[in-house]
Amino acid sequence: MNKFWTVVGFTVRNKLRAKSFLITTLIMAIIMSIGVNLPAIISLFDKGDSGKTIQIGYVVQADDSAGTKLSEQLKSYFASQEKPGVEFIEIAKAANAQEAEKALKAAIADKKIKGYLSFGEVTPSGLPSVTYKSEKMLEGSTTLKLESALRNVRTENILKDAGVSEEQKAQLFAPVAIESVQIAATDGAGSTAGGKDASEQGMAIALVTIIILILFFAIMVTGQMIASEITSEKSSRVMEVLITSVAPLTQMFGKIFGVFIVGLSQIIVYVLVIVANASMPHNSDAFKQYNIDLSTIDPMLLVYALIYYLAGYFLYSTLYAAVGSIVSRTEDLGQAVMPITLLSMAGFYIATFSLSNPDSMLVTVGSYVPFFSPFVMMLRIGLSNPPVWQVLTSLGILFVSIYLAGWLSAKIYRTGVLMYGKRPSWKELRKAMKAYKI
């Protein structure tokens, strides 16, 4: 047992002191800090027209009473809005369209307005056709505001002609809202007594997404770390020295546990960075603005996340260790671990692309497949309230798979660490493993 902890301590110290580990952790922490503070950073450097009022000019034209009337109605409509975004400005009076166009272009040149409206024949909607003209390309946001205003003006005109009273108008335009609440028909693993409202559902989706991402990257990074360390020890012939003082299985499980501590410490650093940045005043205000309440997080969801992280890590780490033991050159490691990497990617993508449909047959079946369940069952627990027996069944299958993977990996590791040259075939491995009983 002392040798096991010696291997664990050596692995932890070796990884924590490595410059590559420290630099990678620092870079990821900086990226996460920038990501959390990105809205505030964008607002500091945003010099665009977002939030500014656009000045639109019009001319009182003697030979176009319909266009003049519509301009006045649009001016009144935007003036009545709390945040109009558009301001109508009367530029001049003109006898005809040519004089009006000349006056409006001069106003744009003098920077008095950003654009202006020109009117055509009256359409079946009861309003003249409208064209917005400006020097700026792709005025999509301004055009949308004008279209919305025109619809409102047309509605007002129709209601006025129909003799609808102001009280009836108020009832007609009064907002109608419906509240959406997620409930559990049966007592599931992630069920709550009163159900989840829209904000709680959004919080659950965000949290599940973060958990799945952390699980995926933790498994990928730590698994590669285990395989590369074992392979590098083989390629440098250090393994021949280690094997004389520490049993192969002690080495394998010591490295797995040591890298687990390193990976867990890295995750803790990332979580602390995110929490520290999210707690800053400008980010706290953003949480309030978007109605984000961290107190709605179900503690059991975090408990399940920890269980599935541990189970997923030990399942994949034993496989990575086995593959690393049969590879003699680090150049060949990427190709050798590709099948394991694809398995973890499959589970990750099934969960990611099923966020909007957590009750699909693919998700249900995937939650029982041990290579996928750390990701897919976490999706179900967070978003669809699976029965407790299904979660326990998934965990049972996962734990049995960990035992079998550990047993098989131990046999492969015991024989693979001293097999040099080209990567051995499965036939050669089976023949070598028969000589050892584990």
N, C-alpha and C positions, 0 to 999 in steps of 0.2 A: 504493500500500500504506500510505503514511503517513496518508492520509485515512481509510482503513479503520480503523486503530487509533485515530485521533482520534475517529471516531464511536463506537467501542467504549468508549474512555475516558470520553467525554462521557455516554454512556448509563449506564455503571456509576456514575459520580459522581452523576449526576442521581437515579438510583433509590435509591442507598444513603443519600443525604442527605434523601430525602423523608420527611416526618413520618409519612405514612400507612404507608410500608414499615416504618419503625422501630417504630411502635406495633403494627402487625399481627404483626411478628416477636416482639415482646415478649409480646403477649397469647398467641400460640401456644406460646411457650416456657413461660409460666406454666401454661397448660392442660396441656401435656405433663408438667410437673413434678408437678402435682396428680394427674394420671392415674397416673403411676408410683408415687406415694406414697399413693394412695387407700386401699389396705388398711390401712396404718399409721394414716392419719388416721381411718378409720372405727373402728379399735380404740381410739383415744384417746377418742372421744366416744360409744362404744357403752355405753348404760346399760340395755340390755334384759336379758332373762333368759337370753341365750345363754351356755351353759357353766355356768349355775348349777344347783344340785340342787333339784328340786321335792319338797317334803314332801307325802306322801299319807297320810292317816289311815285307820285301820280299827278296828273294834270286835270284841272277842271276844263273839260273840252265841250265847247258849245254845240258841236254837231254830233255828240255821242253821249246822250243823257243816260243810257243804260250802263255804259262803262263808268261814268262819273258816279252814278248812284251806287254801283257795286263797290267802287273804291271807298266811298264814304262808309258803307256798311262794313267792309273789311277793317277800316280804321277803327270804327266803334267796337267791333268784335275784339280785336287785339288789345285795345285800350282797357277793356273790361276784364282781361285775364290777369291773374296774379303774377305769372312769369311768362309773358307773351313770346319773347324771343324775336319778335318782329315789330317794327314801328313804321307806320305809314305816315309819310310827310307830303304835304301839298307843295308842289314846286312852283306852279304858275297857273295862269289861265290862258287857254289857247282857242283859236277859232276852228282849227282843224287838226287832223292827225299829223300832218307834216310839222306844224309848229310845235305840237306836243312832243313829238319824237326829238326834235332839235333841243328843246328845253331840258328834257330828261337826260339826254346824252351829255349835255353841258354840266348838269348836276353831278353825274357820275365822274366826269373829268375833274370837277372841283372837289371831289371826295365828300360831297354832301350825302350821297346815297350809295348803296351797294348795287342796286338794281331797280327795275321798274316793271310795271305791268302794262301790256297793251291788249286791247280788246277787239274782238271780231263780231260776227253776227250772233244774234240770240239763238241759242240751241234749244232742243226740246225740253231740256231741264228747266227752262225759264230764265237762265242766266246766259250772258254773252260768253263766247269762247275766250279763254284767258291764256296769255303767253307771258312767262316771266323771263326777262332779259337781264343779263349781267355779264361782266367781264370774266368772272370766275367760272372755271369748268366744274362740272359735276356738282351742282348745287342741290344735291339730293335732300338734305335735311330741310332746307328752306322751302323746297317744292312740296315736301310732305306737310309742312305746317300750313302752307297756303291751300293745299287741297283739303285739309281738315277744316280750315276756316270757311272755305267755299261750301262744303257740305253743311256746315252749321248755318250759314247765311241762307242757303236754299231751304233748309228745314224750317227756319224762322219765317221765311216768306210764305211757305205753304201753310204753316199753322196759322199765320196771321190772316191769310186769305180765307181759311176755313173757319175763322171766328173762334179759335181755341183761346180760353181765358189763361191768365198768368198762373192761376192755381193749377189748372189742368196741365200746363207746360211743366210746372215744377214736379208734378206727379209722374209725368211722362219721362222726364230726364233724371229722376231720382235714381241713384245707383242701386243695383241689386247684387248682393253678395251671398255666396254659399260657402260654408266652412267644410273642409275636407279633413276627416279623421280616420287614421288607420287603426283597425281593431284586430284582435285575434279571436277567431271563433272557438279555438281551443287554447289551453294554457301551453304556450310555446316557450322556447328557450329565451327569446328576447321580448316576451310580451310584457305590456304595462297595463295597469288596472284600468285606466281611463282612455287608453288608446293614444295615438300620436297625432298631433295636429300638423299643419303644413310646415311650420318652422322646425318642429321636432323631427319630421321626416327628412327635411333638408339637412339637418344636423347629423342624422343617422347616415345618410348617403355620403356626406363629406367624411365622417369618421371612418366608415367602412372602407372608403376609397384609400384613405391614408394608411389604415391598417394593412390592407392588401399590398399597397406599394412597399411598406416597410418590410412585410414578410418576404416579398419577392426579392427585394434587393439584399436583405440580410442573408437569405438562403444562397443567393447567387454569389455574393461577395465572400462570405465565410466558407462556402463550399469550395470555391476556386482557391481560396487561401490554403485550405487543408491539402487539397490535391497538389498544388504547386510546391508546398513545403516538403511533402513526402517525395515528390519527383526530384526536386533539387538535391535532397539528401542522397537519393539513389545515384543521380548523375555525378555527384562529387565524391562518391564512394564513402561518405560519412556514415551511411547506413551500416556498412560492414563493421564500423567501430561501435556504433550504438547497439547493434544487435547482440554484441558480446556482453554488454552490461545491463541491458534492459530487455525484457521479453517483448517480442513483436506486438502482442495484444496490448500490453501495458503502454507501449509507444502509441499505438493507434488510438486507443480510447483516451489516453492522456492528451494527445494532440487535439482530438475532437473537443474535449472538455475545455482545454486551454483556449482554443480559437473561439469557442462559445462565449467564454468570459470576455475576450477581446471584442467580439461582435456585439455583445450586450452592452459593454461600456461605450462603444461607438454609437449605438442607438440611444443610450441615455444622454450622451452629449448632444445629439441631434434634437431630441425631445426638449432638453433644457434650452437650446438655442431658439427653437420655435416658440416655446412658452415665454421666454424672456422678451423676444421681439413682439409677440402678440400682446404682451402686457403693457407695452408702451402706450402713452396717452393717445397718440393719433390713431393707433390701431384699435384701442378700446372704443374710441368714438365710432370707428368703422363697424365694429361688431354691433354696437347699439343701433346704428343706422340700418344694418341689414337684419336686425332682429335675431342675432346669433346669441344663444344662451348656453354656455358650456355646462350649466347645472343640469340640463336635460339629458346629459349622457348617462346611459344605463351602466352602472358599475359592473354588472354581470357581463356586458359586452367586452369590457376590458379584461375581465378574468378569462373569458373564452379566448380572447386574442392572445393572451400570454400562454395558455395551454397549447393552442394550435401553433404558436411560434416555436415553443419548445419541441413539440412533436414533429413539426415539419423540419426543423433544423436537424434533429438527430436522425430522421429518416434519410434526408439527402446527404448529410455529412458522412454517414457510414458508406454510402455509395461513392461519394467523391473520394474518400480515403481508399476504397478498394481499387478504383480506377487509377488513382495516383500511384498505387503500389506496383502496378504492372507496366507503367510507362517509365522508360529509362532516360528519356531526353525531354527536357522542358519544351522543346520545339514541337513535340508530338502531343502535348497535353491537351491543347485546345480541341483537336480533332477527337481525342479519346473521350473527353467529357461532354461532347456535343449531345449525345442521346439524353443524358441526365438534364442538361440545360434545356433541351427541347421539352422534356416532361414538365419542368417547373414553369416554362413559358406558356405551355398549353393550359395549365391550371390558372395562371395569372390572367391570360386573355379570356378564358371562359368566364371568370369572375368579372373582369372589367367590362366586357361587352354585354353582360347580362344584368347590369345595374338597374336597367329599366324594366327587366322581366325576371325577377328572382325566383319565380315559381315555375319556370319552364322545365320540361322533361330533361333537357341537357344539364341544367343546374342540379336538379334532384338526383340524377344518376351520378354526376360528377362529384357530389358531396360525399359519396361512399367510396370513391376511388382514392386510395391512400395518397397517391402522388398529387391529386388535385384538391382533396378535402381541406387542407390548411387554408386554401384561398376560397374555395367555393362554399364550404359550410360557413365560413365567416360571413360571406355575403348573405346567406339564408338567415343566419342568426340575427344579423343587423337589420335586415329589411323585410323578412317575410314570416317571422315567428314560427319556425319549425317545431313540432312536438319534441319534448325532452328525450323521448325514447329514440328518435331519429338521430339526435345529436350524440347520445351515448353510444348508439350503434356505430356511427361514423368514427367516434373516438376509439371504440373497441377494435374496429378493423385497422385503424391507424396504428394502435399500439402493437397489435399482432404483427403488422407489417414491419414495424421498427425492429421487433425481436428477430424476425426472419432475415431482414436486411442486415442486421448486426451480426447474426450468425454466419450468413454467407460472406459478408465483407471480411469478417475475421479470418475465415478460411482462405479467402483470396489474398488478404494482406499477409498472412503467415507464410504463404508460399511465394507471393509476388515480389516482396521486397528484396529477395536475393536472386531474382531472375533478371539477368542483364541481356543486352543485345536488342533484337527486334521484339516488338510486343508479342507476348505468347498468345496462341490461339486458345479457344475454349477447351479444345481437346487436350492440349498440353497442360492447361490449368487443372482440369479435372483429374488428370493422371497424377499431377504433383500434389493435389489436395488429398488424395486417398492415403498419402503417407502420414497425414497428420489428423488427429482427432480433436475436435474442438467442441 
